[in-house]
Amino acid sequence: MTAGCGGARFAAAPSTTVLLGARAGRVRITRGADQGRRHAAAEPRTAWLRGSIEQDEQGFIRTGRDLYRAGRLPAGWPLERPPLLLETSIPGVFAAGDVRHRSIKRVAAAVGEGATAIQLVHEYLQAGPD
Ligand SMILES: Cc1cc2nc3c(=O)[nH]c(=O)nc-3n(C[C@H](O)[C@H](O)[C@H](O)COP(=O)(O)OP(=O)(O)OC[C@H]3O[C@@H](n4cnc5c(N)ncnc54)[C@H](O)[C@@H]3O)c2cc1C
């Protein structure tokens, strides 16, 4: 079979996990509920952050407004101010690109988020200790 992801096509057997060594995550090919079709889904390698930074059910890192659950910030959020756009549940730690919850999963988006994160780091440092 062949499967597609982000415009690329590659061959894989059903239910094969295709490991892409140079990526932040891996791509898993699975047979969908609609039978004949297979689906490619990214899996972030963020297990080592579990318990220290808020993630979604798939392991993507929550940032900014996505840190709110039922209108509340995580219990461990220590500041009066809300998290900045790409700020994680640890103040001053930012996430950008594919590893981020609800990111676009495209090169241009990752580059833009990276540039934005740098700007936010500057803002964070200029503001001084919270
Ligand atoms: C098969 C495939 C085809 C795609 N085709 C397209 C396309 O045609 N057009 C498009 O726009 N996008 C495409 N994409 C998506 C695009 O590749 C990603 O959106 C983009 O690469 C995300 O960039 P990133 O920097 O967030 O993550 P990555 O490019 O995955 O870079 C993350 C880097 O972090 C490193 N890393 C991971 N864990 C650690 C760690 N613990 N310590 C240190 N370093 C670490 C990784 O080795 C990697 O170098 C495709 C993706 C796949 C999988």
The ligand as an ORCA input file, in Angstrom:
! r2SCAN-3c Opt
* xyz 0 1
  C       6.114     12.259      5.716
  C       5.891     13.744      5.947
  C       5.730     14.588      4.866
  C       5.504     15.940      5.049
  N       5.341     16.780      3.964
  C       5.158     18.101      4.140
  C       5.026     18.984      3.029
  O       5.037     18.563      1.869
  N       4.857     20.302      3.276
  C       4.839     20.816      4.549
  O       4.727     22.030      4.714
  N       4.965     19.997      5.626
  C       5.118     18.661      5.453
  N       5.245     17.830      6.532
  C       5.160     18.419      7.870
  C       6.486     19.100      8.234
  O       7.562     18.183      8.030
  C       6.414     19.528      9.678
  O       5.266     20.354      9.878
  C       7.651     20.315     10.103
  O       8.815     19.577      9.855
  C       7.548     20.639     11.582
  O       8.738     21.210     12.012
  P       9.172     21.109     13.535
  O      10.428     21.889     13.648
  O       8.008     21.470     14.379
  O       9.428     19.556     13.805
  P      10.524     18.594     13.157
  O      10.830     18.994     11.739
  O       9.999     17.234     13.418
  O      11.859     18.914     13.978
  C      11.966     18.582     15.342
  C      13.438     18.329     15.642
  O      13.572     18.091     17.049
  C      14.448     16.992     17.240
  N      14.126     16.381     18.531
  C      13.081     15.601     18.877
  N      13.138     15.249     20.181
  C      14.257     15.843     20.663
  C      14.874     15.850     21.950
  N      14.350     15.204     23.002
  N      16.006     16.552     22.088
  C      16.549     17.235     21.051
  N      16.013     17.262     19.810
  C      14.881     16.567     19.629
  C      14.147     16.074     16.066
  O      15.214     15.173     15.838
  C      13.997     17.091     14.944
  O      15.240     17.435     14.359
  C       5.453     16.471      6.359
  C       5.638     15.609      7.458
  C       5.837     14.257      7.267
  C       6.039     13.354      8.448
*
